[in-house]
Amino acid sequence: MRMYFTFIFLLPLCLLYFDAIAQVSQTSSKKICEIVLEDEIHREKCDSSIITKGIYTADNKIYRSGSFFVYDYYYQDLSGKKFKFTADEVTEDMSYEERKKAWHLVNFDSINDHTIDLITLSIDTNSNDILYQFPDFHQTIIAYDYILRDGSKGPFEGTGLIENEKNTWLHPPRNKLLGVLELNPFPFIQAPYEVGNKWSWTLNNIAGKSYGDERWKSWEGIIETISNYEIVGKRIMSTPIGELECFVIESTALSPFGKTYLTAYFNVDIGFVKLDYTNIDSTKLVLELLAHANQNN
């Protein structure tokens, strides 16, 4: 019954999204860019005089303009119980900290229409204001929407990803409960895509005010998180969109608070199919791909 409901509402959701998104400017397909290694990630640097919608997305193979990904998720506590969460009502007189913490866990037995049930990732090339505000933001702009069980939209966040022939790296969703993922390895795969490949990435994290919470950890100032990655194997994953061959990437992130873990499953055509996190407090958070579509499908 759950899966039937999910896909019944996903189809109109996808269609509405595709109707709303604009075509990428033809100029962007002719951009002059080079791939450079910066802060341990291969990034695209384009001619600063060319600021156009989709400039860092036009040559993506997976996270293309118009792509839309739907993830299920669950949070698991130390006793093994599974939860989703509900975004609580916020009011104008609430402080920033009160708004940030306005959520609570919902046991699987108590899920209702107001529970955040799914998380969608869409490629937001129709909005490129961030390119003007932050000229060094050399990323594909993405949007995460948090979808309630009744099909309506809850919280929203905009962020970015990097995809090119050298690597694919993305910010995870980090709103409300998912702020715990700030201390985890970010989803990341780097060429060559073969078993045994290892790489590292260091994050100087100043976002404690945004993502810290005493329910896991909170901090002020800059902390350093060092993530180490390895492609440890290949595996056929059974998913709602079929059998998918995935690279299995094991990773750890070490910060002053301790160590976190991520096992990521990456398909070269679909992207990240499953993200299995172990958080800083040893709880778990798992995201699994339910559906995927793009304008060319």
ABEGO torsion letter per residue (X at the ends): XAAAAAAAAAAAAAAAAAAABBBBBAAAAABBBBBBBBGGBBBBBBBAABBBBGAAAAABAABBBGBBBBBBBBBBBAAGBBBBBBBBBBBAABBAAAAAABBBBBBAAABBAABBABBBBBBBAABAAAAAABAABBBBBBBBBBBBAAGBBBBBBBBBBBBBAABBBBBBBABEAAAAAAABBBBBBBOBBBBGBBBBBBBBBAAAAAABBAAABBBBEBBBBBBBBBBAEBBBBBBAAEBBBBBBBBBBBBBAAEBBBBBBBBBAAAEBABBBBBBAAGBBBBBBBABBBBAAX
